[in-house]
Amino acid sequence: MSGPVKQPPLPGMQRAGTPMRTLPAWLGELHLVRAALLCFALTLLASLLLLSLTAAYRMREAQQLYLAQHTRAAAATLFNHAEAEKQEIRAYEPQFLALRQRGLIGEENRLAWIDAIRRSQEQRKLLPISYDISPQQALPVPLPMVMGQYHLRGSRMRLQMDLLHEMDLLNLFDDLRQAGYFAVQDCTLKRHGAAGGEAVPTLGAECELLWLTVNSVPVPGRP
C-alpha cells in the first residue's frame, strides 16, 4: 500500500516561511535586575580582591614570624655559647693565671731565665756556667690538640758547665723550673780526670734546653 504522494508546488506558488524563534521572556526583563547584577559583580570582585590581599598578608606575616623565630634562635645560641665560655673561664682561670705567672703563657722572659741561672749558681756554689740562647721559633703541635688563637713557641738554650758531682746539674734544673717551662732536648756528661781536690770538677756537662711559651695571635675581625 503506497503512502500519499507529494506533489511539487505549482508554478507561481511560494513555500510557507519558517516560523521565527521567540526569545525567552526573562531576557526582556533583564533591565529590571541590571542594578542588582552589577552590584553582585562588584561585590564578587571586591571579595576576590580581599581574599588575595588576606592571603598575601598572611604569607608576609608568616615570613616575618619565621624570621623572628630564626633570629631568636640564633640569639639564644649565641647567649648559651657566651654563658658556656664564661663558665669555662671561671673554671680554668686559676690554672691560666698560674701558667702565666710561671711564664708559659705570654711573651718569653729571657731575663728571668738568665737571672735564675745566676741565682742558682750563687746559692748552690756552682762552677761557672756558659749559655747561648737561639732565636725563638714556632713549634708544631700534634693534630689532635686544638690551640685556637694560641701558638706554641720555643727557644733553644745551650748550657756548658763543669760539675763537682751529678746533683749540681739536677739542682740547676730544679731552680730553672721556677723561671718557666722547658724540656731537656739533649744532655751529655763527660768525666774528667782524677779529682785533685774538693773544688776540682769531676764532670763536664753540655745540655740543650727548649724553653716553651704560648703566645696569643690576633684573630681577624676582632679589635
C-alpha positions in Angstrom: 0.0 0.0 0.0 1.6 3.2 -1.0 1.6 6.4 1.0 0.5 9.8 0.0 2.3 11.2 -3.0 3.8 14.7 -2.6 3.0 16.9 -5.4 5.6 19.5 -6.5 4.5 23.1 -6.0 2.8 24.6 -8.8 4.3 27.4 -10.7 3.7 30.8 -9.1 3.2 29.3 -5.6 5.7 30.0 -2.7 6.7 27.8 0.2 5.4 28.8 3.6 8.1 30.7 5.6 9.9 29.2 8.6 8.4 30.5 11.8 10.8 32.9 13.7 12.2 31.8 17.1 10.9 33.8 20.0 13.4 34.9 22.8 12.8 33.8 26.4 10.6 36.1 28.3 13.2 36.6 31.1 15.6 38.2 28.7 13.2 41.0 28.2 13.2 41.7 31.9 17.0 41.9 32.4 16.8 45.7 32.6 14.8 45.2 35.8 17.7 43.4 37.6 20.6 45.2 35.9 21.5 47.1 39.0 21.4 44.0 41.2 23.6 42.1 38.8 26.1 45.0 38.6 26.1 45.1 42.4 26.7 41.3 42.6 29.6 41.5 40.1 31.2 44.3 42.0 30.7 42.5 45.3 32.3 39.4 43.9 35.3 41.3 42.6 35.8 43.0 45.9 35.6 39.7 47.7 38.2 38.1 45.4 40.5 41.2 45.9 40.1 41.0 49.7 40.8 37.2 49.7 44.0 37.8 47.7 45.1 40.6 50.0 44.4 38.5 53.0 46.4 35.6 51.6 49.3 37.9 50.8 49.1 39.5 54.3 49.1 36.1 56.0 52.1 34.9 53.9 54.0 38.1 54.8 53.2 37.7 58.5 54.3 34.0 58.3 57.6 35.0 56.8 58.1 37.7 59.5 57.3 35.2 62.2 59.8 32.7 60.8 62.4 35.4 60.5 61.7 36.5 64.1 61.9 32.8 65.4 65.1 32.3 63.4 66.7 35.4 64.9 65.6 34.5 68.4 67.1 31.0 68.0 70.4 32.5 66.8 70.4 34.9 69.7 69.7 32.1 72.1 72.5 30.1 70.6 75.0 33.0 71.0 73.8 33.6 74.6 74.2 29.9 75.5 77.7 29.9 73.9 78.7 33.0 75.8 77.4 31.6 79.1 79.4 28.3 78.4 82.5 30.4 77.7 82.0 32.3 81.0 81.7 29.1 82.9 84.8 27.7 81.2 86.7 30.9 82.0 85.6 30.7 85.7 86.7 27.0 85.8 90.1 27.4 84.2 91.0 30.9 85.2 93.1 29.8 88.2 95.1 27.4 86.1 95.5 30.0 83.4 96.8 32.6 85.8 99.2 30.1 87.3 100.6 29.2 83.9 101.0 32.9 83.0 102.7 33.5 86.4 105.1 30.7 85.7 106.0 32.2 82.3 104.4 29.6 80.0 101.7 31.9 78.6 102.7 35.3 77.2 105.9 36.7 75.9 109.1 34.9 76.8 111.2 36.4 79.5 114.8 35.6 78.9 116.0 37.9 81.7 114.2 35.7 84.1 116.0 32.6 82.7 119.4 34.3 83.0 118.6 35.6 86.5 117.6 32.1 87.5 120.9 30.7 86.3 122.8 33.4 88.2 120.9 32.9 91.5 121.3 29.1 91.3 125.0 29.5 90.7 125.4 31.8 93.7 123.2 29.9 96.1 124.4 26.4 95.3 128.1 27.4 94.8 128.1 26.0 91.3 131.1 26.3 88.9 130.9 28.9 86.1 128.1 28.3 83.6 128.1 29.4 79.9 125.0 29.6 77.9 123.7 30.5 74.4 120.1 31.2 73.5 118.8 30.8 69.9 116.0 33.0 68.4 112.5 31.9 69.2 110.8 29.7 66.7 107.2 28.3 66.2 106.8 24.7 67.2 104.5 22.2 65.5 101.6 20.9 67.6 100.1 17.4 67.3 96.9 17.3 65.3 94.5 16.2 68.0 95.5 19.2 70.0 93.5 22.4 69.3 95.3 25.6 70.2 92.8 28.1 68.9 94.3 31.6 68.8 97.4 30.5 70.7 100.7 29.3 69.1 103.4 27.2 70.8 106.9 28.7 70.5 110.3 27.6 71.7 113.8 29.0 72.3 116.8 26.7 72.5 119.4 27.2 75.2 122.8 25.5 75.2 124.4 25.1 78.6 128.0 24.3 79.3 129.3 23.8 82.8 131.6 21.8 85.0 130.2 19.7 87.8 131.6 18.7 91.1 129.0 15.9 91.1 125.8 14.9 89.2 123.5 16.6 91.6 124.8 20.0 90.6 123.1 19.6 87.2 119.8 18.3 88.7 119.7 21.1 91.2 120.3 23.7 88.5 117.3 22.2 86.5 115.1 22.4 89.6 116.0 26.1 90.0 115.4 26.9 86.4 111.9 25.4 86.5 110.9 28.3 88.8 111.6 30.7 85.9 109.5 28.9 83.2 108.8 25.7 81.4 111.5 23.9 79.5 112.2 20.5 78.1 115.7 18.9 78.1 116.4 18.0 74.5 119.9 16.6 74.9 122.4 16.3 77.7 125.9 14.9 77.5 128.1 14.2 80.5 131.9 13.8 80.3 134.1 12.6 83.1 137.3 14.5 83.8 140.5 13.1 85.1 141.0 12.1 88.7 139.9 14.7 91.2 142.8 16.7 92.7 140.8 18.5 95.4 137.4 19.4 96.7 136.7 22.2 94.2 138.1 20.4 91.2 135.3 19.4 88.7 134.9 15.7 88.0 132.3 16.0 85.2 131.6 18.3 82.3 128.0 18.8 81.0 126.7 20.1 77.7 122.9 20.3 77.6 120.3 21.7 75.3 117.1 23.0 76.7 113.9 24.1 74.9 112.1 26.9 76.7 108.4 26.8 75.9 105.9 29.7 75.6 102.4 30.0 74.4 101.5 33.3 72.7 98.1 34.5 71.5 97.8 35.8 68.0 95.3 38.4 66.8 92.1 37.0 65.3 90.9 38.6 62.0 87.8 40.7 62.5 88.4 41.3 66.2 89.7 44.6 67.6 
